[in-house]
Amino acid sequence: MSNIEVPYKIYLSEDDVPDSWYNVRADMKNKPAPLLNPGTLQPMKFDELRPVFCDELIKQEFDNDTAYIKIPDEIKNFYMMYRPSPLIHAVFLEKALKTPAHIFYKFEGNNTSGSHKLNSAIAQAYYAKKQGLKGVTTETGAGQWGTALAMACAFFKLDCKVFMVKVSYEQKPFRREVMRTYGATVTPSPSMETEAGRKINEAHPGTTGSLGCAISEAVECAIKSEGYRYVLGSVLNQVLLHQSVIGLETKKACEKYNIQPDIIIGCAGGGSNLGGLISPFMGEKLRGEKDYKFIAVEPASCPSFTRGKFVYDFCDTGKICPMAKMYTLGHDFIPSANHAGGLRYHGMSSILSQLYHDGFMEARSVEQTKVFEAAEQFARTEGILPAPESSHAIRVAIDEAIKCRETGEEKTIIFGLTGTGYFDMKAYEQFNDKTMSDHIPTDEELQKGFASIPNVN
């Protein structure tokens, strides 16, 4: 970082809100592998996805070549409610760590939904409304995506049906009530309302659920409900495209104050936050213009990158969805009921999986108690109570800053603070009461998930 004086909070102007999303696939030499039809094992075609997704979103999903896709005026006008979001210089955290590192975080929690998820929710709701649909169905883990989608659907007067992972439904009743306040119906998953849910409950009695289970139910509900389509808050190419507004604003703020990032860190469950934050910087790396160290941080209880396999697998537990080539723990893998509900997914974005496989980024897994230690330190120094998901990135940002203290290196670190943790007080209660524990799956436990991976690779 240069000697230019950097304010504590870097606020861009409304003119700095991007006019277009950036599609990192345009700069990837090795494109992400296509979705496969599980019946034919051939790449999915446009018409085959039409019963599931909105037409315009399918086009975005398939587009590997257009670098910039214009943001419709209706979506950009909505963005103006809460964008641009600030890039904050973590000066108090730096002082507490006594590190020569410069730490910045892009804060996406300054909207009613409390997280970055609204960036894609409003886009997907817009395209559903434009297509003349009645409503949409979806899944949600911790509840951030469900909340964002409920808010977006209320704005466009669309019906919203949410299948919420059962453990989060029970742990986070207030997040559930925000969704209902916006008009969404919220069902704990796996439920007995769908064929997929009934099968999962039969196969896994007493299960606390997973994102893979909830996806199966939401997709089935969309297919069987006339005038509805399914929308997803992470993993898909289209979602990472919408979330690129995070990285584009971050890059503009860095250019404004001549900040030169060395390390860029994001939590990783399905990949929306991480992909959105790093995309424009990754584009520079792919084009050979600059070099950055990218780190994906995932829970040790659901280690898709660090212990998963890079293969084709179903995107959902009920095997209703297409197959994607990704780092996966197997669609039958159901992670322990940790408190980072948004990261409890068995697979990872195909874009990020390909970039990781090709060596353009690193991945680390961290234990839950270590994550909350970092969250506590961050809250006490920076004054924001972070979401458990975001706190995974905070953990590794602190670790990297401590390395700089030990080596004397003056590196610049940027991480994504995806949202706030004010609906996660049950988790903080367990941490404060010292009743929180860690679960790291054994090789035998992982093997059960791997056994469910289809033999098509």
C-alpha positions as CSV (number, residue, x, y, z in Angstrom):
1,M,0.0,0.0,0.0
2,S,1.3,3.5,-0.8
3,N,1.8,6.3,1.6
4,I,-1.3,8.1,0.5
5,E,-3.6,8.8,3.5
6,V,-6.5,6.3,3.6
7,P,-9.7,7.1,5.5
8,Y,-11.1,4.7,8.0
9,K,-14.1,4.2,5.8
10,I,-13.9,4.5,2.1
11,Y,-17.3,5.6,0.7
12,L,-17.7,5.7,-3.0
13,S,-20.3,7.8,-4.7
14,E,-23.5,6.6,-6.4
15,D,-21.7,7.1,-9.7
16,D,-19.4,4.3,-8.7
17,V,-22.1,1.7,-8.5
18,P,-21.2,-0.6,-11.4
19,D,-23.3,-0.4,-14.6
20,S,-22.4,-4.0,-15.6
21,W,-21.6,-7.2,-13.9
22,Y,-18.2,-8.8,-14.6
23,N,-18.1,-12.4,-15.9
24,V,-14.8,-13.9,-14.9
25,R,-15.4,-16.9,-17.1
26,A,-14.6,-14.7,-20.1
27,D,-11.0,-14.6,-18.9
28,M,-10.7,-18.2,-17.9
29,K,-8.6,-20.4,-20.2
30,N,-10.2,-23.5,-18.7
31,K,-13.9,-22.8,-18.5
32,P,-16.0,-24.4,-15.8
33,A,-17.4,-27.7,-17.0
34,P,-21.0,-27.6,-18.2
35,L,-24.0,-28.9,-16.2
36,L,-24.9,-32.4,-17.2
37,N,-28.3,-33.9,-17.7
38,P,-28.3,-36.9,-15.3
39,G,-30.4,-38.9,-17.7
40,T,-28.3,-38.5,-20.8
41,L,-25.0,-37.4,-19.3
42,Q,-24.9,-34.7,-22.0
43,P,-24.5,-31.0,-21.3
44,M,-27.8,-29.4,-20.3
45,K,-29.6,-27.5,-23.0
46,F,-31.5,-24.3,-22.7
47,D,-34.9,-25.9,-23.1
48,E,-34.1,-28.6,-20.5
49,L,-33.5,-25.9,-17.8
50,R,-36.6,-23.8,-18.6
51,P,-38.9,-25.7,-16.2
52,V,-36.5,-24.9,-13.4
53,F,-34.9,-21.5,-14.0
54,C,-36.0,-18.1,-15.5
55,D,-35.0,-17.8,-19.2
56,E,-32.7,-14.8,-18.8
57,L,-30.9,-16.4,-15.9
58,I,-30.3,-19.6,-18.0
59,K,-28.7,-17.4,-20.7
60,Q,-26.4,-15.9,-18.0
61,E,-25.6,-19.4,-16.7
62,F,-24.4,-20.5,-20.1
63,D,-22.5,-17.4,-21.1
64,N,-18.8,-18.2,-20.9
65,D,-17.6,-15.4,-23.2
66,T,-19.2,-12.0,-22.5
67,A,-16.9,-10.2,-20.1
68,Y,-19.4,-7.5,-19.0
69,I,-23.2,-7.9,-18.9
70,K,-25.3,-4.7,-18.4
71,I,-27.2,-4.4,-15.2
72,P,-30.8,-3.5,-16.0
73,D,-31.9,0.0,-14.8
74,E,-34.5,-1.5,-12.4
75,I,-31.9,-3.5,-10.6
76,K,-29.3,-0.7,-10.5
77,N,-32.0,1.6,-9.0
78,F,-32.7,-0.9,-6.3
79,Y,-28.9,-1.3,-5.7
80,M,-28.9,2.5,-4.9
81,M,-30.9,1.8,-1.7
82,Y,-27.7,0.3,-0.1
83,R,-24.9,0.5,-2.6
84,P,-22.1,1.3,-2.8
85,S,-21.1,-0.5,0.4
86,P,-18.0,0.7,2.3
87,L,-14.5,-0.6,2.2
88,I,-13.3,-0.2,5.8
89,H,-9.8,0.1,7.0
90,A,-9.6,-2.1,10.1
91,V,-7.2,0.2,12.0
92,F,-8.3,-0.9,15.5
93,L,-7.9,-4.6,14.6
94,E,-4.4,-3.8,13.3
95,K,-3.5,-2.1,16.5
96,A,-4.8,-5.0,18.6
97,L,-2.8,-7.5,16.6
98,K,0.3,-5.2,16.6
99,T,0.8,-6.1,13.0
100,P,2.5,-4.2,10.2
101,A,-0.2,-5.6,7.9
102,H,-2.8,-3.3,6.5
103,I,-6.3,-4.9,6.8
104,F,-9.4,-3.9,5.0
105,Y,-12.9,-5.4,4.8
106,K,-15.7,-4.9,2.3
107,F,-18.8,-4.7,4.5
108,E,-22.0,-6.1,2.9
109,G,-24.2,-6.0,5.9
110,N,-25.6,-2.5,5.6
111,N,-29.0,-3.5,4.1
112,T,-32.2,-4.8,5.7
113,S,-31.4,-8.4,4.7
114,G,-28.2,-8.1,6.6
115,S,-25.9,-9.7,4.0
116,H,-24.5,-9.7,0.4
117,K,-27.3,-12.0,-0.7
118,L,-29.5,-9.1,-1.8
119,N,-27.2,-8.4,-4.7
120,S,-28.4,-11.5,-6.5
121,A,-31.8,-11.9,-5.0
122,I,-33.1,-8.6,-6.5
123,A,-31.7,-9.6,-9.9
124,Q,-33.3,-13.0,-9.9
125,A,-36.6,-11.6,-8.7
126,Y,-36.5,-9.0,-11.4
127,Y,-36.1,-11.6,-14.1
128,A,-38.9,-13.7,-12.7
129,K,-41.2,-10.7,-12.7
130,K,-40.1,-9.7,-16.2
131,Q,-41.0,-13.2,-17.4
132,G,-44.5,-12.9,-15.9
133,L,-44.2,-15.5,-13.2
134,K,-46.3,-15.8,-10.1
135,G,-43.5,-16.6,-7.7
136,V,-40.3,-18.4,-6.9
137,T,-39.1,-21.2,-4.6
138,T,-35.7,-21.5,-2.9
139,E,-33.7,-23.0,-0.1
140,T,-31.8,-21.1,2.7
141,G,-29.2,-22.2,5.2
142,A,-28.5,-19.7,7.9
143,G,-31.4,-17.5,6.5
144,Q,-29.5,-14.6,4.8
145,W,-30.5,-15.7,1.3
146,G,-34.1,-16.5,2.2
147,T,-34.4,-13.1,3.9
148,A,-32.9,-11.3,0.9
149,L,-35.1,-13.1,-1.6
150,A,-38.2,-12.5,0.6
151,M,-37.4,-8.8,0.5
152,A,-36.8,-8.8,-3.3
153,C,-40.0,-10.6,-3.9
154,A,-42.0,-8.2,-1.8
155,F,-40.5,-5.4,-3.9
156,F,-41.7,-7.0,-7.1
157,K,-44.9,-8.4,-5.6
158,L,-43.9,-12.1,-6.2
159,D,-44.8,-15.1,-4.1
160,C,-41.8,-16.6,-2.3
161,K,-41.6,-20.1,-0.9
162,V,-38.6,-20.9,1.2
163,F,-37.3,-24.3,2.4
164,M,-35.0,-23.6,5.4
165,V,-32.5,-26.1,6.7
166,K,-34.1,-27.6,9.8
167,V,-31.3,-26.9,12.2
168,S,-31.2,-23.2,11.2
169,Y,-35.0,-23.0,11.3
170,E,-34.8,-24.1,14.9
171,Q,-31.7,-22.1,15.9
172,K,-32.7,-18.9,14.2
173,P,-36.4,-18.2,14.7
174,F,-36.0,-14.5,14.3
175,R,-34.4,-14.8,10.9
176,R,-37.4,-17.0,9.9
177,E,-39.8,-14.3,11.1
178,V,-38.1,-11.6,9.0
179,M,-38.8,-13.7,6.0
180,R,-42.4,-14.1,7.0
181,T,-42.7,-10.4,7.6
182,Y,-41.7,-9.9,4.0
183,G,-44.5,-12.3,2.9
184,A,-42.5,-15.5,2.4
185,T,-43.7,-18.9,3.5
186,V,-41.0,-20.8,5.4
187,T,-40.8,-24.6,5.7
188,P,-38.2,-26.5,7.7
189,S,-36.3,-29.0,5.5
190,P,-36.4,-31.9,5.0
191,S,-40.2,-31.7,5.3
192,M,-43.0,-34.1,4.6
193,E,-44.5,-31.7,2.0
194,T,-42.4,-33.0,-0.9
195,E,-41.5,-36.4,-2.3
196,A,-37.8,-35.5,-1.9
197,G,-38.3,-34.5,1.7
198,R,-40.1,-37.7,2.6
199,K,-37.4,-39.8,1.0
200,I,-34.7,-38.0,2.8
201,N,-36.5,-38.3,6.2
202,E,-36.9,-42.0,5.6
203,A,-33.2,-42.5,4.7
204,H,-31.9,-40.2,7.5
205,P,-34.4,-40.3,10.4
206,G,-34.0,-37.3,12.7
207,T,-31.7,-35.5,10.3
208,T,-31.1,-31.8,10.9
209,G,-31.0,-31.2,7.2
210,S,-28.6,-29.6,4.8
211,L,-28.6,-27.2,1.9
212,G,-28.6,-30.2,-0.5
213,C,-31.8,-31.5,1.1
214,A,-33.5,-28.1,1.0
215,I,-32.5,-27.6,-2.7
216,S,-34.2,-30.8,-3.7
217,E,-37.4,-29.7,-2.0
218,A,-37.4,-26.2,-3.5
219,V,-36.7,-27.5,-7.0
220,E,-39.5,-30.1,-6.8
221,C,-41.9,-27.5,-5.5
222,A,-41.0,-25.2,-8.4
223,I,-41.4,-27.9,-11.1
224,K,-44.8,-28.9,-9.7
225,S,-46.2,-25.4,-9.2
226,E,-47.5,-23.6,-12.4
227,G,-46.0,-20.2,-12.8
228,Y,-43.1,-20.7,-10.5
229,R,-39.4,-21.1,-11.0
230,Y,-36.5,-22.1,-8.7
231,V,-33.8,-19.5,-7.7
232,L,-30.5,-20.2,-5.9
233,G,-28.4,-18.0,-3.7
234,S,-25.0,-19.4,-4.4
235,V,-23.0,-22.0,-6.5
236,L,-24.4,-21.1,-9.9
237,N,-22.5,-19.1,-12.5
238,Q,-25.3,-16.5,-12.7
239,V,-25.1,-15.9,-8.9
240,L,-21.3,-15.2,-9.0
241,L,-22.0,-12.9,-11.9
242,H,-24.4,-10.8,-9.9
243,Q,-22.2,-10.8,-6.8
244,S,-19.3,-9.3,-8.9
245,V,-20.6,-5.8,-7.8
246,I,-18.8,-6.5,-4.5
247,G,-15.4,-7.0,-6.2
248,L,-16.0,-4.2,-8.7
249,E,-16.6,-1.7,-6.0
250,T,-13.7,-3.0,-3.9
251,K,-11.4,-2.6,-6.9
252,K,-12.6,0.9,-7.6
253,A,-12.0,1.9,-3.9
254,C,-8.5,0.4,-4.1
255,E,-7.7,2.4,-7.2
256,K,-9.1,5.6,-5.7
257,Y,-6.6,5.4,-2.8
258,N,-3.8,3.5,-4.5
259,I,-4.3,0.4,-2.3
260,Q,-2.4,-2.6,-3.7
261,P,-3.9,-5.8,-2.2
262,D,-1.5,-8.7,-1.6
263,I,-4.1,-11.2,-0.1
264,I,-7.8,-11.4,-0.7
265,I,-9.9,-13.7,1.6
266,G,-13.5,-14.8,1.6
267,C,-15.6,-17.5,3.3
268,A,-16.7,-20.3,1.0
269,G,-19.8,-22.4,1.2
270,G,-21.2,-22.4,-2.3
271,G,-19.0,-19.6,-3.5
272,S,-21.2,-16.5,-4.0
273,N,-19.4,-14.1,-1.6
274,L,-15.9,-15.3,-2.4
275,G,-16.5,-15.4,-6.1
276,G,-18.1,-11.9,-6.1
277,L,-15.3,-10.4,-4.1
278,I,-12.4,-11.8,-6.1
279,S,-13.7,-11.9,-9.6
280,P,-12.3,-8.6,-11.0
281,F,-9.0,-9.2,-9.2
282,M,-8.9,-12.8,-10.5
283,G,-9.5,-11.4,-14.0
284,E,-6.3,-9.3,-13.7
285,K,-4.4,-12.4,-12.5
286,L,-5.8,-14.6,-15.4
287,R,-4.8,-11.9,-17.9
288,G,-1.3,-11.7,-16.4
289,E,-1.7,-8.1,-15.4
290,K,-1.3,-8.4,-11.6
291,D,-0.8,-11.1,-9.0
292,Y,-2.8,-11.7,-5.9
293,K,-3.0,-14.4,-3.2
294,F,-6.6,-15.6,-3.0
295,I,-7.7,-17.7,0.0
296,A,-11.1,-19.5,0.3
297,V,-12.0,-20.3,3.9
298,E,-14.4,-23.1,4.7
299,P,-15.6,-24.9,7.9
300,A,-13.6,-27.9,9.0
301,S,-16.9,-29.7,9.4
302,C,-17.8,-29.3,5.7
303,P,-14.4,-29.2,3.9
304,S,-15.4,-29.3,0.2
305,F,-12.2,-27.7,-1.1
306,T,-9.7,-29.1,1.3
307,R,-10.9,-32.7,1.5
308,G,-13.4,-33.0,-1.3
309,K,-13.1,-34.5,-4.8
310,F,-13.2,-32.6,-8.1
311,V,-15.8,-34.6,-9.9
312,Y,-19.3,-34.5,-11.4
313,D,-21.9,-34.8,-8.6
314,F,-25.5,-33.9,-8.1
315,C,-26.1,-30.4,-6.8
316,D,-28.8,-31.7,-4.4
317,T,-29.4,-34.6,-2.0
318,G,-32.6,-35.8,-3.8
319,K,-30.8,-36.0,-7.2
320,I,-33.4,-33.8,-8.9
321,C,-31.0,-31.1,-10.1
322,P,-28.4,-31.4,-12.9
323,M,-24.9,-32.6,-12.1
324,A,-22.1,-30.1,-11.8
325,K,-18.3,-30.7,-11.9
326,M,-17.1,-29.3,-8.6
327,Y,-15.3,-30.0,-5.4
328,T,-17.7,-32.1,-3.5
329,L,-18.1,-34.3,-0.4
330,G,-20.9,-36.3,-2.1
331,H,-24.5,-35.2,-2.4
332,D,-25.4,-37.6,0.5
333,F,-23.0,-35.9,2.9
334,I,-24.9,-34.1,5.6
335,P,-22.5,-32.0,7.7
336,S,-22.7,-31.6,11.5
337,A,-25.1,-28.9,12.8
338,N,-22.5,-26.1,13.2
339,H,-23.5,-22.5,13.3
340,A,-22.3,-21.3,9.9
341,G,-25.5,-22.5,8.2
342,G,-24.6,-20.7,5.0
343,L,-21.5,-22.8,4.6
344,R,-23.1,-26.2,5.1
345,Y,-23.2,-27.3,1.4
346,H,-21.6,-30.5,0.1
347,G,-20.2,-28.9,-3.1
348,M,-18.7,-25.7,-4.4
349,S,-19.2,-23.3,-7.4
350,S,-17.9,-24.8,-10.6
351,I,-16.1,-21.5,-11.4
352,L,-14.2,-21.5,-8.1
353,S,-13.6,-25.3,-8.3
354,Q,-11.9,-24.9,-11.7
355,L,-9.9,-21.9,-10.5
356,Y,-8.8,-23.8,-7.4
357,H,-8.0,-27.0,-9.4
358,D,-5.9,-24.9,-11.8
359,G,-3.9,-23.4,-8.9
360,F,-5.2,-19.8,-9.0
361,M,-6.4,-19.8,-5.4
362,E,-5.8,-21.5,-2.1
363,A,-8.2,-23.0,0.4
364,R,-8.1,-23.5,4.2
365,S,-10.5,-25.1,6.6
366,V,-11.0,-23.8,10.2
367,E,-12.7,-25.1,13.3
368,Q,-15.8,-23.5,14.6
369,T,-14.4,-22.5,18.0
370,K,-11.4,-20.8,16.4
371,V,-13.8,-18.9,14.1
372,F,-15.8,-17.6,17.0
373,E,-12.6,-16.5,18.8
374,A,-11.8,-14.4,15.8
375,A,-15.4,-13.1,15.7
376,E,-15.2,-12.0,19.3
377,Q,-11.9,-10.2,18.7
378,F,-13.3,-8.5,15.6
379,A,-16.5,-7.4,17.4
380,R,-14.5,-6.0,20.4
381,T,-12.1,-4.0,18.1
382,E,-14.1,-3.0,15.1
383,G,-17.6,-2.6,16.6
384,I,-19.5,-4.9,14.3
385,L,-20.9,-8.3,15.3
386,P,-20.0,-10.5,12.3
387,A,-22.0,-13.4,10.9
388,P,-20.5,-16.8,11.6
389,E,-19.9,-17.3,7.9
390,S,-18.0,-14.1,7.5
391,S,-16.0,-14.9,10.6
392,H,-14.3,-17.7,8.8
393,A,-12.6,-15.1,6.6
394,I,-11.9,-13.0,9.7
395,R,-10.1,-16.0,11.2
396,V,-7.7,-16.4,8.3
397,A,-7.2,-12.6,7.9
398,I,-6.1,-12.5,11.5
399,D,-3.8,-15.5,11.0
400,E,-2.2,-13.8,8.0
401,A,-1.8,-10.5,9.9
402,I,-0.1,-12.4,12.7
403,K,2.3,-14.0,10.2
404,C,3.2,-10.5,9.0
405,R,3.9,-9.5,12.7
406,E,6.2,-12.5,13.0
407,T,8.0,-11.8,9.7
408,G,7.9,-8.0,9.7
409,E,6.2,-8.0,6.2
410,E,3.9,-5.1,5.4
411,K,1.2,-6.8,3.4
412,T,-2.2,-5.5,2.5
413,I,-5.1,-7.9,3.3
414,I,-8.7,-7.5,2.1
415,F,-11.5,-9.8,3.3
416,G,-15.2,-9.9,2.7
417,L,-17.5,-9.2,5.7
418,T,-20.6,-10.7,4.2
419,G,-23.0,-9.7,6.8
420,T,-23.9,-9.2,10.5
421,G,-24.5,-11.8,13.2
422,Y,-27.4,-10.3,15.2
423,F,-29.6,-13.3,14.3
424,D,-26.9,-15.7,15.4
425,M,-27.0,-15.1,19.1
426,K,-27.6,-18.7,20.0
427,A,-24.2,-19.5,18.5
428,Y,-22.6,-16.6,20.4
429,E,-24.3,-17.8,23.6
430,Q,-22.8,-21.3,23.2
431,F,-19.4,-19.8,22.5
432,N,-19.6,-17.5,25.6
433,D,-20.9,-20.4,27.8
434,K,-18.0,-22.5,26.5
435,T,-20.4,-25.3,25.4
436,M,-19.5,-24.9,21.7
437,S,-17.6,-27.8,20.2
438,D,-15.8,-28.7,17.0
439,H,-16.6,-31.6,14.6
440,I,-14.1,-32.6,12.0
441,P,-15.4,-35.5,9.9
442,T,-13.3,-38.6,9.9
443,D,-12.1,-40.2,6.7
444,E,-14.8,-42.9,7.2
445,E,-17.5,-40.3,7.5
446,L,-16.4,-38.6,4.4
447,Q,-16.2,-41.9,2.5
448,K,-20.0,-42.4,3.1
449,G,-20.5,-39.1,1.2
450,F,-18.0,-40.0,-1.5
451,A,-19.8,-43.3,-2.1
452,S,-22.9,-41.4,-3.3
453,I,-21.0,-39.7,-6.1
454,P,-22.2,-41.0,-9.5
455,N,-19.6,-42.8,-11.6
456,V,-19.7,-40.5,-14.7
457,N,-16.3,-38.9,-14.4
